[in-house]
């Protein structure tokens, strides 16, 4: 670890048998296919063999929980029909057969989980929507306090230096695995190998994901003015470039870049089948090596010209940018804006937000506390000029590729225009006061979202919150269904409250709603929510078998139509984060609960309606 801190690379030997003659592993969503890449003798993966497997919940428990969750979304008549359909299904022999099939699948996949491959494929790799707006999420980093890191070049160099030190711990397996809570419950570490030297690959019908050999791919790609530059990150002594050396290399990229040119990166913003076709055209034109340089890079650093001022402007710059100076398939893009503001854009088809949040915390917290060793800081100009010069990645175009770029840019620009983004930081109070009130901070904010939406629209709707299930081998997430009978009672009572309404009554409703949220979240974290179990049962219905009325009930569709999609990442050095809505008329709401404040991000496709601004207003209220 001391050697890592000093920037001395302990490179693994290239393993041709692990990565093949092409130097990469192509992944298709089944974590079992890459399990040989996890050396359990190393700290990072030492808990993997002992992790419990994702359980198959009791069918009766899932049905009971489902009925409780659907009640506030239906009328009494609708609920009676839904309840009858659920009870009929539970009593049927076919339900027991589906449950047995699922138990058999779980047993067959005892080295993974019954869910992982389905979730990775159906939830991500088979989805044809563009990655940007629909899958990717961003994190906005707090501004630095070190004067050397305030410029665009200094910021890029410091973030890259810290990121490379974290990456080496992942590559060498010396990173300590996560452990949760006071009991130090081990967390699955399988996600980390998909973080660096990794890229999503567009293919028709279902994308792939590639992991490249880190022993032979020690370069980053820097984007500036829509161009790609390869920058090697080690010197002749196999040491990570120092802060000063990285500054020199980034400045060299800026000096070389010149004017903007046709944006290959814009193609990655398109529908996945369209992007797959465009990539095939690029390959046919002889661009395989150039694409490989990008896809095999450790990560991408995007140097943008834009210099946003407000939190909202910065959120837009990080979440989608201009659609040209990006390559949206890379797992990690570190975006540094013209005025030194910075953040991260993550593609997460094979890993979720918590591992990325840990990486982000390492980078920004240690830089903030001056805990990153920056390396030598005194060089002569001659010494710096001896560094391998960044090389522009060349591309061959033809008229068809240029037309596809124009089409991708047009669709991207229209999508930006369709979207409203609203941000806010509420300084009235934060997690500290919520805890003093004996409230779960997450539940408190979730109830605030329910109340704000009810004030805006006067209805209760299906609301999704992602809850991690990484205490299980290859666990990802389960849905916490936020809208409950208790939350509906609370929101309606708050809106209907009169001056003579007893505050104790409202407080009692709030307490019951908070407790209901916490209880559901705990069940979801145990792998015993509603949505993954029911999805699995439905997928096990074979062709030609009659689909039970339970799965065709309109209430089932309504309860899965996430008009509000939410998630929570917290760090005192985040200045916000966010993602998009999951249905056309929905809201994507990301929040960060700090000790003394709450940061909010709302995205929707209702630009002319000001839904986002109004939602933020009611949330602050």
DRENBA-171426 format. One record per residue (C-alpha): x, y, z. Coordinates in steps of 0.5 Angstrom, whole numbers. Layout:
! residues N
X=X	Y=Y	Z=Z .
...
END
This chain:
! residues 621
X=0	Y=0	Z=0 .
X=6	Y=5	Z=1 .
X=9	Y=3	Z=-5 .
X=2	Y=5	Z=-8 .
X=1	Y=11	Z=-5 .
X=8	Y=13	Z=-8 .
X=6	Y=11	Z=-15 .
X=10	Y=5	Z=-16 .
X=6	Y=0	Z=-20 .
X=6	Y=-7	Z=-18 .
X=3	Y=-9	Z=-25 .
X=0	Y=-16	Z=-25 .
X=3	Y=-21	Z=-31 .
X=-1	Y=-21	Z=-37 .
X=-5	Y=-27	Z=-37 .
X=-7	Y=-29	Z=-44 .
X=-11	Y=-35	Z=-41 .
X=-15	Y=-31	Z=-37 .
X=-16	Y=-25	Z=-43 .
X=-15	Y=-29	Z=-49 .
X=-11	Y=-28	Z=-55 .
X=-15	Y=-21	Z=-56 .
X=-13	Y=-19	Z=-49 .
X=-20	Y=-18	Z=-47 .
X=-26	Y=-22	Z=-44 .
X=-33	Y=-21	Z=-47 .
X=-38	Y=-21	Z=-42 .
X=-46	Y=-23	Z=-43 .
X=-49	Y=-22	Z=-36 .
X=-47	Y=-28	Z=-33 .
X=-43	Y=-27	Z=-27 .
X=-41	Y=-34	Z=-27 .
X=-37	Y=-33	Z=-33 .
X=-32	Y=-29	Z=-30 .
X=-31	Y=-32	Z=-23 .
X=-24	Y=-34	Z=-25 .
X=-22	Y=-27	Z=-25 .
X=-23	Y=-27	Z=-17 .
X=-17	Y=-29	Z=-13 .
X=-20	Y=-31	Z=-7 .
X=-13	Y=-31	Z=-3 .
X=-13	Y=-23	Z=-4 .
X=-16	Y=-19	Z=1 .
X=-21	Y=-16	Z=-4 .
X=-25	Y=-22	Z=-6 .
X=-23	Y=-26	Z=1 .
X=-31	Y=-26	Z=3 .
X=-33	Y=-29	Z=-4 .
X=-34	Y=-36	Z=-2 .
X=-37	Y=-35	Z=4 .
X=-43	Y=-30	Z=2 .
X=-50	Y=-33	Z=3 .
X=-54	Y=-34	Z=-4 .
X=-60	Y=-29	Z=-6 .
X=-66	Y=-33	Z=-2 .
X=-72	Y=-35	Z=-6 .
X=-78	Y=-32	Z=-2 .
X=-84	Y=-35	Z=1 .
X=-89	Y=-34	Z=-5 .
X=-94	Y=-33	Z=1 .
X=-90	Y=-27	Z=4 .
X=-89	Y=-24	Z=-3 .
X=-96	Y=-24	Z=-5 .
X=-98	Y=-21	Z=2 .
X=-93	Y=-16	Z=1 .
X=-95	Y=-14	Z=-6 .
X=-102	Y=-13	Z=-4 .
X=-100	Y=-8	Z=2 .
X=-96	Y=-5	Z=-4 .
X=-102	Y=-4	Z=-9 .
X=-107	Y=-2	Z=-4 .
X=-106	Y=5	Z=-4 .
X=-106	Y=5	Z=-12 .
X=-112	Y=2	Z=-13 .
X=-120	Y=4	Z=-12 .
X=-123	Y=-1	Z=-7 .
X=-127	Y=-5	Z=-13 .
X=-120	Y=-5	Z=-16 .
X=-117	Y=-8	Z=-10 .
X=-122	Y=-13	Z=-9 .
X=-121	Y=-16	Z=-16 .
X=-113	Y=-16	Z=-15 .
X=-114	Y=-19	Z=-8 .
X=-118	Y=-25	Z=-11 .
X=-113	Y=-26	Z=-17 .
X=-107	Y=-26	Z=-12 .
X=-111	Y=-31	Z=-8 .
X=-113	Y=-35	Z=-14 .
X=-106	Y=-35	Z=-16 .
X=-103	Y=-37	Z=-9 .
X=-108	Y=-43	Z=-9 .
X=-106	Y=-46	Z=-16 .
X=-102	Y=-51	Z=-17 .
X=-99	Y=-47	Z=-23 .
X=-96	Y=-42	Z=-18 .
X=-93	Y=-48	Z=-14 .
X=-90	Y=-50	Z=-20 .
X=-87	Y=-44	Z=-22 .
X=-84	Y=-43	Z=-15 .
X=-81	Y=-50	Z=-15 .
X=-78	Y=-48	Z=-22 .
X=-75	Y=-42	Z=-19 .
X=-72	Y=-46	Z=-13 .
X=-69	Y=-51	Z=-18 .
X=-66	Y=-45	Z=-22 .
X=-63	Y=-42	Z=-15 .
X=-60	Y=-49	Z=-13 .
X=-57	Y=-50	Z=-20 .
X=-54	Y=-43	Z=-20 .
X=-51	Y=-44	Z=-13 .
X=-45	Y=-41	Z=-15 .
X=-49	Y=-34	Z=-17 .
X=-56	Y=-32	Z=-16 .
X=-62	Y=-34	Z=-19 .
X=-63	Y=-27	Z=-21 .
X=-56	Y=-24	Z=-24 .
X=-56	Y=-26	Z=-31 .
X=-63	Y=-24	Z=-32 .
X=-62	Y=-17	Z=-29 .
X=-56	Y=-16	Z=-32 .
X=-59	Y=-18	Z=-39 .
X=-66	Y=-15	Z=-39 .
X=-65	Y=-9	Z=-34 .
X=-59	Y=-7	Z=-38 .
X=-55	Y=-11	Z=-44 .
X=-62	Y=-12	Z=-48 .
X=-65	Y=-5	Z=-47 .
X=-64	Y=-1	Z=-53 .
X=-65	Y=6	Z=-51 .
X=-59	Y=10	Z=-51 .
X=-55	Y=10	Z=-45 .
X=-55	Y=17	Z=-44 .
X=-61	Y=20	Z=-40 .
X=-63	Y=13	Z=-39 .
X=-58	Y=9	Z=-36 .
X=-52	Y=13	Z=-34 .
X=-52	Y=17	Z=-28 .
X=-47	Y=23	Z=-26 .
X=-44	Y=25	Z=-19 .
X=-42	Y=33	Z=-18 .
X=-36	Y=34	Z=-14 .
X=-35	Y=39	Z=-9 .
X=-30	Y=44	Z=-11 .
X=-23	Y=43	Z=-9 .
X=-19	Y=47	Z=-4 .
X=-12	Y=46	Z=-6 .
X=-10	Y=52	Z=-11 .
X=-6	Y=48	Z=-16 .
X=-13	Y=44	Z=-17 .
X=-17	Y=49	Z=-19 .
X=-15	Y=50	Z=-26 .
X=-18	Y=45	Z=-31 .
X=-11	Y=42	Z=-32 .
X=-10	Y=42	Z=-25 .
X=-16	Y=39	Z=-23 .
X=-16	Y=34	Z=-29 .
X=-9	Y=32	Z=-26 .
X=-11	Y=31	Z=-19 .
X=-17	Y=27	Z=-20 .
X=-13	Y=22	Z=-25 .
X=-7	Y=21	Z=-20 .
X=-12	Y=19	Z=-15 .
X=-16	Y=15	Z=-19 .
X=-10	Y=11	Z=-22 .
X=-8	Y=10	Z=-14 .
X=-15	Y=7	Z=-13 .
X=-15	Y=3	Z=-19 .
X=-8	Y=-1	Z=-18 .
X=-11	Y=-3	Z=-11 .
X=-17	Y=-6	Z=-15 .
X=-12	Y=-9	Z=-20 .
X=-8	Y=-12	Z=-15 .
X=-13	Y=-14	Z=-10 .
X=-11	Y=-11	Z=-4 .
X=-17	Y=-6	Z=-4 .
X=-20	Y=-8	Z=3 .
X=-27	Y=-11	Z=1 .
X=-33	Y=-7	Z=4 .
X=-37	Y=-9	Z=10 .
X=-43	Y=-6	Z=12 .
X=-45	Y=-4	Z=19 .
X=-43	Y=-5	Z=26 .
X=-43	Y=-13	Z=25 .
X=-38	Y=-12	Z=19 .
X=-43	Y=-16	Z=14 .
X=-39	Y=-17	Z=8 .
X=-41	Y=-14	Z=1 .
X=-40	Y=-18	Z=-5 .
X=-34	Y=-15	Z=-9 .
X=-35	Y=-18	Z=-16 .
X=-37	Y=-11	Z=-19 .
X=-30	Y=-8	Z=-18 .
X=-27	Y=-12	Z=-24 .
X=-32	Y=-9	Z=-29 .
X=-30	Y=-2	Z=-27 .
X=-23	Y=0	Z=-30 .
X=-21	Y=-2	Z=-37 .
X=-28	Y=-4	Z=-38 .
X=-33	Y=-2	Z=-43 .
X=-40	Y=-3	Z=-46 .
X=-40	Y=-6	Z=-53 .
X=-46	Y=-4	Z=-57 .
X=-49	Y=-10	Z=-61 .
X=-56	Y=-11	Z=-64 .
X=-61	Y=-14	Z=-59 .
X=-56	Y=-15	Z=-54 .
X=-50	Y=-11	Z=-52 .
X=-44	Y=-14	Z=-49 .
X=-39	Y=-12	Z=-44 .
X=-31	Y=-12	Z=-45 .
X=-26	Y=-13	Z=-39 .
X=-19	Y=-11	Z=-42 .
X=-12	Y=-14	Z=-39 .
X=-10	Y=-9	Z=-34 .
X=-3	Y=-11	Z=-35 .
X=-2	Y=-9	Z=-42 .
X=-7	Y=-3	Z=-42 .
X=-4	Y=2	Z=-38 .
X=-7	Y=8	Z=-41 .
X=-12	Y=13	Z=-41 .
X=-16	Y=17	Z=-46 .
X=-17	Y=24	Z=-46 .
X=-22	Y=28	Z=-50 .
X=-22	Y=35	Z=-52 .
X=-26	Y=38	Z=-58 .
X=-29	Y=32	Z=-60 .
X=-22	Y=28	Z=-61 .
X=-19	Y=22	Z=-57 .
X=-12	Y=22	Z=-55 .
X=-8	Y=16	Z=-52 .
X=-4	Y=18	Z=-46 .
X=0	Y=13	Z=-42 .
X=0	Y=13	Z=-35 .
X=7	Y=10	Z=-33 .
X=14	Y=13	Z=-34 .
X=20	Y=9	Z=-36 .
X=21	Y=7	Z=-29 .
X=14	Y=4	Z=-29 .
X=12	Y=9	Z=-24 .
X=5	Y=13	Z=-24 .
X=6	Y=20	Z=-27 .
X=6	Y=25	Z=-22 .
X=1	Y=31	Z=-21 .
X=6	Y=35	Z=-25 .
X=7	Y=30	Z=-30 .
X=0	Y=29	Z=-31 .
X=-1	Y=37	Z=-32 .
X=4	Y=37	Z=-37 .
X=1	Y=31	Z=-41 .
X=-6	Y=34	Z=-41 .
X=-3	Y=41	Z=-43 .
X=0	Y=37	Z=-49 .
X=-7	Y=35	Z=-51 .
X=-10	Y=42	Z=-50 .
X=-5	Y=45	Z=-55 .
X=-5	Y=39	Z=-60 .
X=-13	Y=39	Z=-60 .
X=-14	Y=45	Z=-65 .
X=-21	Y=46	Z=-67 .
X=-27	Y=41	Z=-66 .
X=-28	Y=36	Z=-71 .
X=-34	Y=31	Z=-73 .
X=-36	Y=27	Z=-66 .
X=-35	Y=20	Z=-67 .
X=-37	Y=20	Z=-59 .
X=-44	Y=23	Z=-61 .
X=-45	Y=16	Z=-64 .
X=-45	Y=13	Z=-57 .
X=-51	Y=17	Z=-55 .
X=-56	Y=14	Z=-60 .
X=-61	Y=8	Z=-60 .
X=-56	Y=2	Z=-58 .
X=-58	Y=-2	Z=-65 .
X=-56	Y=4	Z=-69 .
X=-50	Y=5	Z=-65 .
X=-48	Y=-2	Z=-66 .
X=-49	Y=-1	Z=-74 .
X=-45	Y=5	Z=-74 .
X=-39	Y=1	Z=-70 .
X=-40	Y=-4	Z=-75 .
X=-39	Y=1	Z=-80 .
X=-33	Y=4	Z=-77 .
X=-30	Y=-3	Z=-76 .
X=-31	Y=-4	Z=-84 .
X=-27	Y=2	Z=-85 .
X=-21	Y=0	Z=-81 .
X=-22	Y=3	Z=-75 .
X=-21	Y=-3	Z=-70 .
X=-15	Y=-1	Z=-67 .
X=-17	Y=6	Z=-65 .
X=-24	Y=4	Z=-62 .
X=-20	Y=-1	Z=-58 .
X=-15	Y=4	Z=-55 .
X=-22	Y=8	Z=-53 .
X=-25	Y=1	Z=-50 .
X=-19	Y=-2	Z=-47 .
X=-17	Y=5	Z=-43 .
X=-17	Y=5	Z=-36 .
X=-22	Y=11	Z=-36 .
X=-24	Y=17	Z=-40 .
X=-22	Y=24	Z=-38 .
X=-27	Y=29	Z=-42 .
X=-24	Y=36	Z=-42 .
X=-30	Y=41	Z=-44 .
X=-30	Y=48	Z=-46 .
X=-36	Y=50	Z=-42 .
X=-36	Y=53	Z=-36 .
X=-42	Y=53	Z=-32 .
X=-44	Y=57	Z=-26 .
X=-50	Y=54	Z=-22 .
X=-51	Y=48	Z=-19 .
X=-57	Y=46	Z=-25 .
X=-52	Y=48	Z=-30 .
X=-47	Y=44	Z=-28 .
X=-51	Y=38	Z=-27 .
X=-53	Y=38	Z=-34 .
X=-46	Y=39	Z=-36 .
X=-44	Y=33	Z=-33 .
X=-51	Y=29	Z=-34 .
X=-51	Y=29	Z=-41 .
X=-46	Y=35	Z=-44 .
X=-46	Y=37	Z=-51 .
X=-47	Y=30	Z=-53 .
X=-40	Y=30	Z=-57 .
X=-34	Y=30	Z=-53 .
X=-36	Y=24	Z=-49 .
X=-36	Y=16	Z=-50 .
X=-42	Y=14	Z=-46 .
X=-40	Y=7	Z=-46 .
X=-34	Y=7	Z=-42 .
X=-36	Y=5	Z=-35 .
X=-32	Y=12	Z=-32 .
X=-32	Y=18	Z=-35 .
X=-28	Y=24	Z=-31 .
X=-31	Y=30	Z=-33 .
X=-27	Y=37	Z=-32 .
X=-30	Y=43	Z=-34 .
X=-27	Y=49	Z=-37 .
X=-27	Y=53	Z=-30 .
X=-25	Y=47	Z=-26 .
X=-31	Y=44	Z=-24 .
X=-31	Y=37	Z=-25 .
X=-35	Y=30	Z=-24 .
X=-36	Y=23	Z=-26 .
X=-41	Y=20	Z=-31 .
X=-42	Y=12	Z=-30 .
X=-45	Y=7	Z=-34 .
X=-47	Y=2	Z=-30 .
X=-50	Y=-4	Z=-34 .
X=-45	Y=-9	Z=-30 .
X=-45	Y=-5	Z=-23 .
X=-49	Y=-1	Z=-19 .
X=-48	Y=6	Z=-15 .
X=-45	Y=4	Z=-9 .
X=-38	Y=1	Z=-11 .
X=-37	Y=8	Z=-16 .
X=-39	Y=12	Z=-10 .
X=-33	Y=8	Z=-6 .
X=-29	Y=10	Z=-11 .
X=-31	Y=17	Z=-12 .
X=-30	Y=18	Z=-4 .
X=-23	Y=15	Z=-5 .
X=-22	Y=20	Z=-10 .
X=-25	Y=27	Z=-7 .
X=-24	Y=26	Z=0 .
X=-17	Y=24	Z=0 .
X=-15	Y=30	Z=-5 .
X=-19	Y=35	Z=0 .
X=-15	Y=32	Z=6 .
X=-9	Y=32	Z=2 .
X=-8	Y=25	Z=3 .
X=-6	Y=23	Z=-4 .
X=1	Y=23	Z=-5 .
X=2	Y=27	Z=-12 .
X=9	Y=25	Z=-13 .
X=15	Y=29	Z=-15 .
X=14	Y=36	Z=-17 .
X=20	Y=39	Z=-19 .
X=22	Y=37	Z=-27 .
X=26	Y=41	Z=-32 .
X=23	Y=42	Z=-38 .
X=27	Y=38	Z=-42 .
X=25	Y=32	Z=-37 .
X=18	Y=33	Z=-38 .
X=19	Y=33	Z=-46 .
X=22	Y=26	Z=-45 .
X=15	Y=24	Z=-43 .
X=11	Y=20	Z=-49 .
X=7	Y=25	Z=-52 .
X=0	Y=24	Z=-52 .
X=-2	Y=21	Z=-59 .
X=-9	Y=23	Z=-62 .
X=-13	Y=17	Z=-64 .
X=-14	Y=17	Z=-71 .
X=-21	Y=15	Z=-75 .
X=-23	Y=14	Z=-82 .
X=-29	Y=17	Z=-84 .
X=-34	Y=16	Z=-90 .
X=-40	Y=20	Z=-92 .
X=-45	Y=15	Z=-89 .
X=-41	Y=15	Z=-82 .
X=-42	Y=23	Z=-82 .
X=-49	Y=22	Z=-84 .
X=-50	Y=18	Z=-78 .
X=-46	Y=23	Z=-73 .
X=-51	Y=28	Z=-76 .
X=-57	Y=24	Z=-74 .
X=-54	Y=22	Z=-67 .
X=-53	Y=29	Z=-66 .
X=-60	Y=32	Z=-68 .
X=-63	Y=26	Z=-64 .
X=-59	Y=28	Z=-58 .
X=-60	Y=35	Z=-58 .
X=-68	Y=34	Z=-59 .
X=-67	Y=30	Z=-52 .
X=-64	Y=35	Z=-49 .
X=-69	Y=40	Z=-51 .
X=-75	Y=36	Z=-48 .
X=-72	Y=35	Z=-41 .
X=-73	Y=39	Z=-35 .
X=-67	Y=39	Z=-30 .
X=-68	Y=42	Z=-23 .
X=-64	Y=42	Z=-17 .
X=-63	Y=45	Z=-10 .
X=-60	Y=45	Z=-4 .
X=-64	Y=45	Z=2 .
X=-60	Y=48	Z=8 .
X=-66	Y=48	Z=13 .
X=-63	Y=42	Z=17 .
X=-60	Y=35	Z=15 .
X=-59	Y=28	Z=17 .
X=-57	Y=31	Z=24 .
X=-64	Y=34	Z=26 .
X=-67	Y=28	Z=23 .
X=-64	Y=23	Z=27 .
X=-65	Y=27	Z=33 .
X=-73	Y=27	Z=31 .
X=-72	Y=19	Z=31 .
X=-73	Y=19	Z=24 .
X=-69	Y=15	Z=19 .
X=-66	Y=20	Z=14 .
X=-68	Y=16	Z=8 .
X=-75	Y=15	Z=10 .
X=-76	Y=22	Z=12 .
X=-74	Y=25	Z=5 .
X=-78	Y=19	Z=2 .
X=-84	Y=21	Z=5 .
X=-82	Y=29	Z=3 .
X=-82	Y=26	Z=-4 .
X=-89	Y=23	Z=-3 .
X=-92	Y=29	Z=0 .
X=-89	Y=34	Z=-5 .
X=-92	Y=29	Z=-11 .
X=-99	Y=29	Z=-8 .
X=-99	Y=37	Z=-7 .
X=-97	Y=37	Z=-14 .
X=-102	Y=32	Z=-18 .
X=-107	Y=30	Z=-12 .
X=-105	Y=22	Z=-13 .
X=-101	Y=17	Z=-10 .
X=-97	Y=13	Z=-15 .
X=-92	Y=7	Z=-16 .
X=-85	Y=10	Z=-13 .
X=-78	Y=6	Z=-14 .
X=-72	Y=6	Z=-9 .
X=-66	Y=2	Z=-11 .
X=-64	Y=-2	Z=-5 .
X=-58	Y=-6	Z=-5 .
X=-57	Y=-13	Z=-4 .
X=-50	Y=-14	Z=-4 .
X=-49	Y=-18	Z=2 .
X=-51	Y=-24	Z=-2 .
X=-46	Y=-27	Z=-8 .
X=-47	Y=-23	Z=-14 .
X=-53	Y=-19	Z=-11 .
X=-55	Y=-12	Z=-14 .
X=-61	Y=-9	Z=-12 .
X=-68	Y=-10	Z=-10 .
X=-74	Y=-5	Z=-11 .
X=-77	Y=-1	Z=-4 .
X=-84	Y=0	Z=-6 .
X=-85	Y=7	Z=-3 .
X=-92	Y=9	Z=-4 .
X=-96	Y=5	Z=2 .
X=-102	Y=5	Z=5 .
X=-99	Y=9	Z=11 .
X=-95	Y=14	Z=7 .
X=-102	Y=15	Z=3 .
X=-106	Y=17	Z=9 .
X=-100	Y=21	Z=12 .
X=-100	Y=25	Z=5 .
X=-108	Y=26	Z=4 .
X=-108	Y=28	Z=12 .
X=-103	Y=33	Z=11 .
X=-106	Y=36	Z=5 .
X=-113	Y=36	Z=8 .
X=-110	Y=39	Z=14 .
X=-114	Y=45	Z=17 .
X=-112	Y=50	Z=23 .
X=-116	Y=46	Z=28 .
X=-112	Y=39	Z=26 .
X=-109	Y=36	Z=32 .
X=-101	Y=36	Z=30 .
X=-101	Y=30	Z=34 .
X=-105	Y=26	Z=29 .
X=-101	Y=28	Z=23 .
X=-95	Y=26	Z=27 .
X=-97	Y=20	Z=29 .
X=-99	Y=18	Z=21 .
X=-92	Y=21	Z=20 .
X=-89	Y=16	Z=25 .
X=-93	Y=10	Z=22 .
X=-91	Y=12	Z=15 .
X=-83	Y=12	Z=17 .
X=-84	Y=6	Z=20 .
X=-87	Y=2	Z=14 .
X=-82	Y=5	Z=10 .
X=-76	Y=2	Z=14 .
X=-79	Y=-4	Z=15 .
X=-80	Y=-5	Z=7 .
X=-73	Y=-3	Z=6 .
X=-70	Y=-8	Z=11 .
X=-74	Y=-14	Z=7 .
X=-72	Y=-11	Z=1 .
X=-64	Y=-11	Z=3 .
X=-66	Y=-19	Z=5 .
X=-68	Y=-20	Z=-2 .
X=-75	Y=-21	Z=0 .
X=-78	Y=-15	Z=-4 .
X=-84	Y=-16	Z=-9 .
X=-81	Y=-14	Z=-15 .
X=-75	Y=-19	Z=-17 .
X=-79	Y=-25	Z=-14 .
X=-85	Y=-24	Z=-19 .
X=-81	Y=-22	Z=-25 .
X=-77	Y=-29	Z=-24 .
X=-84	Y=-33	Z=-23 .
X=-86	Y=-29	Z=-29 .
X=-80	Y=-31	Z=-33 .
X=-81	Y=-38	Z=-32 .
X=-87	Y=-39	Z=-35 .
X=-86	Y=-43	Z=-41 .
X=-88	Y=-42	Z=-48 .
X=-95	Y=-44	Z=-49 .
X=-97	Y=-44	Z=-42 .
X=-103	Y=-40	Z=-40 .
X=-101	Y=-33	Z=-36 .
X=-104	Y=-33	Z=-30 .
X=-110	Y=-27	Z=-29 .
X=-105	Y=-25	Z=-23 .
X=-100	Y=-23	Z=-28 .
X=-105	Y=-20	Z=-33 .
X=-108	Y=-15	Z=-28 .
X=-108	Y=-8	Z=-29 .
X=-106	Y=-7	Z=-22 .
X=-100	Y=-11	Z=-23 .
X=-98	Y=-6	Z=-29 .
X=-100	Y=0	Z=-25 .
X=-96	Y=-2	Z=-19 .
X=-89	Y=-3	Z=-24 .
X=-90	Y=3	Z=-28 .
X=-85	Y=8	Z=-24 .
X=-88	Y=15	Z=-25 .
X=-83	Y=17	Z=-19 .
X=-76	Y=13	Z=-19 .
X=-71	Y=15	Z=-14 .
X=-64	Y=14	Z=-11 .
X=-60	Y=16	Z=-5 .
X=-52	Y=17	Z=-5 .
X=-49	Y=21	Z=1 .
X=-42	Y=24	Z=1 .
X=-41	Y=31	Z=5 .
X=-36	Y=32	Z=-2 .
X=-42	Y=31	Z=-7 .
X=-45	Y=37	Z=-10 .
X=-51	Y=33	Z=-13 .
X=-52	Y=27	Z=-17 .
X=-57	Y=25	Z=-21 .
X=-60	Y=21	Z=-27 .
X=-66	Y=21	Z=-31 .
X=-74	Y=19	Z=-31 .
X=-75	Y=11	Z=-33 .
X=-82	Y=13	Z=-36 .
X=-84	Y=18	Z=-41 .
X=-88	Y=22	Z=-36 .
X=-84	Y=20	Z=-30 .
X=-79	Y=24	Z=-25 .
X=-72	Y=22	Z=-24 .
X=-71	Y=24	Z=-17 .
X=-64	Y=23	Z=-14 .
X=-62	Y=26	Z=-7 .
X=-56	Y=27	Z=-2 .
X=-57	Y=27	Z=5 .
X=-52	Y=31	Z=9 .
X=-51	Y=33	Z=16 .
X=-54	Y=40	Z=15 .
X=-57	Y=40	Z=9 .
X=-61	Y=36	Z=3 .
X=-59	Y=36	Z=-4 .
X=-64	Y=35	Z=-9 .
X=-64	Y=33	Z=-17 .
X=-70	Y=32	Z=-21 .
X=-71	Y=30	Z=-28 .
X=-77	Y=29	Z=-33 .
X=-79	Y=30	Z=-40 .
X=-84	Y=35	Z=-39 .
X=-80	Y=42	Z=-40 .
X=-86	Y=46	Z=-42 .
X=-90	Y=44	Z=-35 .
X=-84	Y=46	Z=-30 .
X=-86	Y=40	Z=-26 .
X=-79	Y=39	Z=-24 .
X=-78	Y=46	Z=-21 .
X=-85	Y=45	Z=-18 .
X=-83	Y=39	Z=-15 .
X=-77	Y=42	Z=-12 .
X=-81	Y=48	Z=-9 .
X=-86	Y=43	Z=-6 .
X=-80	Y=39	Z=-3 .
X=-77	Y=45	Z=0 .
X=-83	Y=47	Z=3 .
END
